Amino acid sequence: MLIGVRADNSEPASADFEVNQNSVYADGKRRFHVPHWPQPGLLPRDPRRGSRIERVEFKGFLANLAPAFRHPDWAQWLAQRNLHWRVDAVEFKHLAWSRERLTWNDFRETDLLLAVRPEDPASYTHKPATKLYNAWHAAVPALLGPEPAFRELRRDPLDFLEVSSLAEAQAAVDLLLAEPELYLRMVAHGRERAAEYTSESVLARWVELLWQELPAVALRRPLQHLPHLLRPLVRQVQRVLAGRPLR
């Protein structure tokens, strides 16, 4: 069988099955969700920082950050509260020769992670929730846009603070500055949620999909939906399962 991975691209129409980075299009028949891998070599926030908030950071490509947070007014507003705004990012086209500038795995001095996409974040139905569970692993509270991938993982208000505008992000920062105990509760809660999105758990999901779920679905599908070369094999397997002799 041919399995296509959609990732950030369009639907792999020639594939028998499709793997998606979130559950928006997953139907358990042709499309299946497998979480993205967490950030390799992630360095979590230094626990000695406690509830101290000094650095707010974005990690990603510049095109994926809403313009309001690229404007100097945002950095100036943070500076008025003695906070530093760090953009750990490059343009996508410059990644090949700017990779050494990026520290996407390093959260040791990051106190808040912000990720709000341009225009309508709810329209990014193909994106993974990587920034969220990276933040959980890093023990860093996250301020995230209203993306489907983030929302489908949300079970508790402590999972992350949803912000869709500059004003909402400012309110969230002020809230965490005023309530250090809330900050610490988010950190502790994130550590618990991170256990669901380890490399081991993602690997287990791939094993389940490739060795159990997809073969079972393939055997239940009408033969006309399978590639021509697979049909004779599937007929033989179906005969064995039905207790009939092979041809």
N, C-alpha and C positions, 0 to 999 in steps of 0.2 A: 504494500500500500504506500501511497505517496502522501506524506504529511508536510504541510506548508506552515511556516511561522509568519503570522501577519506582521508582528512588531509594529513599526511606525508606517508601514506601507499599506497598499490597497489589498483587497482580498486575493489570495492565491487561488484563482478560479480553477486551475488545472489539478489541484490537489484533491485527494479523497477526503482528507480531514485537515482541519485548520486549528492551530494553537494561537490563542490570543493572550495579551498581557493583562487583561482584566476580564470581568464577566459580562460586560455590556452585550456582547454578541454571542456569548456561549449558550448553546442550546442542548448539549449532551447528545447530539445526533451527528452533526458534522463539525461543530465548533466547540473547542474545549479550552478552558482557562488553566494556565500554569503560571504561577507568580514568577516575576523576574528575579534573578539572583540578587542577593544583597551586595553592597559595595565590597569588593575584595580588599583585604588588608585594612579594614576600617579601624581607626584609632578613636575610641570614645572620649567624650569630654572628661577633663580632669575632675574627679569627684571633690577635690579640695576647693573647687570654686564655689561649692555649696549652692545657695540660691542667688549668688551674685550675677547680675546681668550687665555685661560690658560690651559684648560684641554680638551684633545681629548679622547674619550671613546668608548669602545666596550662593548655591553651588549648582552650576549647570551651564547651558549655552545662553549667551546674551539675548538671542531672539526669543527665548522662552521666559523672559522676565518682562512683566508689564511696564510700559513706559513711565508710569507714575513713580516707580521705584528706581528708575534710572535718572530721574530728575534730581538736581542738587537739593531741592527743597526737602526731600526725604532724608538725605544724609544730614542736612542742617537741623532738621527737627530732632533727629536722634542725638546729634551733638549737644543740643540744648539740655539733654537729659544725661549727658556724659556717656553716651553710647557711641560705639564705632560701627559704621556700616562697611562691610567688606563684601565685594563682589568677586567670588572665586569662579571666574568665567572667562570664556573667549568666544569669538564668533566660530560657528561650526566649521566654516571653510578654513579656519586657521588652526584647527585642532592638531593637524599632523606636525606642525613646527612650533606649537605652543604648549604641547602636552606637559613639558617640564614646569610650566608656570602654574599648573593646576594642582590643587591639594584636596580633591573631592573626598579622599578617604580620611582626611585629618580634621577631627572635630574637637581636638584637645582644648582649644581656646574659644570654641563656638558656644554661645549661650542661648541663642535663638536661631532657628532656621526659618527663613521665609522663602516661599515659592508660590508666586501668583503669575499665571500666564497672561499674555496679552488678550485684549478683547473679551470674549466670552469663555472663561475656563471650562464651563459645563459642556462645551462643544468638543472638548478633547477626549472623545470616547475611545481612542485607540491607545492612550498612554498608560503606562504602568503606575503602580503606587510606590515605586522605589524610594522616592524622597521621604515618604512617610515611614516606611520600616527601616530605612537608614537612620532616620532621626531617633526611632525607638532604640535601635542598637547603640546609637551614640549617646543615649541618655540626654538628648537635647529636645526641649519642647519645640513644636513646629507650628508655624502660622502658614496655612495652606489655602489655596484657592478652591472653589467649589467644583472640583473635578470628580467625575464618576468613579474613578479608581480609588480616590481617597474616601469618598462617601460610602462605598460598598464595604469598606473595612471598619467603618466607625461603629462602635458598640457603646461608647461611653464618652461624655463630654471631655474627659481627660485624654482621649486619644490624640487630639490636636485642636487648635483653634482655627475655625474657618473664617477667612477674610476674603472679600471680593473687591475691596477698594482701599485706597490710601487711608481714608478716614477709619475704616474698620481695623486696618493694621495698626494704626496709631492707638486706637482704643484698646486693642489686645496687648500692645506693649505696655501701656499705662496700667492695665489691669495686673499684669505679672509683676511690674515694678511695685505696685501697691500691696500685692498679696504674695509675698515670698513663699508662704506655705502652699499656695496653689501651684507655684512653680515646682516645688519639691514633690508634690503629689503627681504632677504630670511626668516628672522624671521617673519616679518609682513605677508608675503605671506603664510607661513606655518600656521599661525593662521586662515587665511581664509579657506584654504583647510581642516583643521582639522574638520570644521563644517560638512563635508560630511561623517565623519567616527566616529561619536559618538556612545555610547551604544544605544541611542534612535534610531538612523538611522539604525543600524545593526538589532535591534529588529524589526523595521518596515519592513526590507527586509525579515526576517524570517516569519513574519505574512503574507506578500504578497505571499511568496513562498508556505507556507503550506496551506493557506486558499483560495488562488485564483489561482495561476499559476499552481501548480501541479494537483489540481482537474480538471482544465480545460484541461490540457494536457492528463490526464488519460482518460477522456471521449472521446477524439478524437482518442485515440490509438486503433489499432485492438485488439479485445478481446484475441487473442491467445498470446499476449505479456503480459497479466495480469495474476497474480496468479490465480490458479483454483478457490479458494474460493471467489474471488472478482467478477468473471464473471457474476454470476446470479444477483448480486446487480447492476452492471453496466448496464446489459440489462434492468432492471426495470427502472433505472434512464433515460436511453436513450428513453424508451417508454413514460415516463412522459414528457420529453422534446419534444417529437414528437407529443404529444397530443393523444397518444393511451392509452387504459385502461391497468391497471396492470394485470398480470397473477397470 
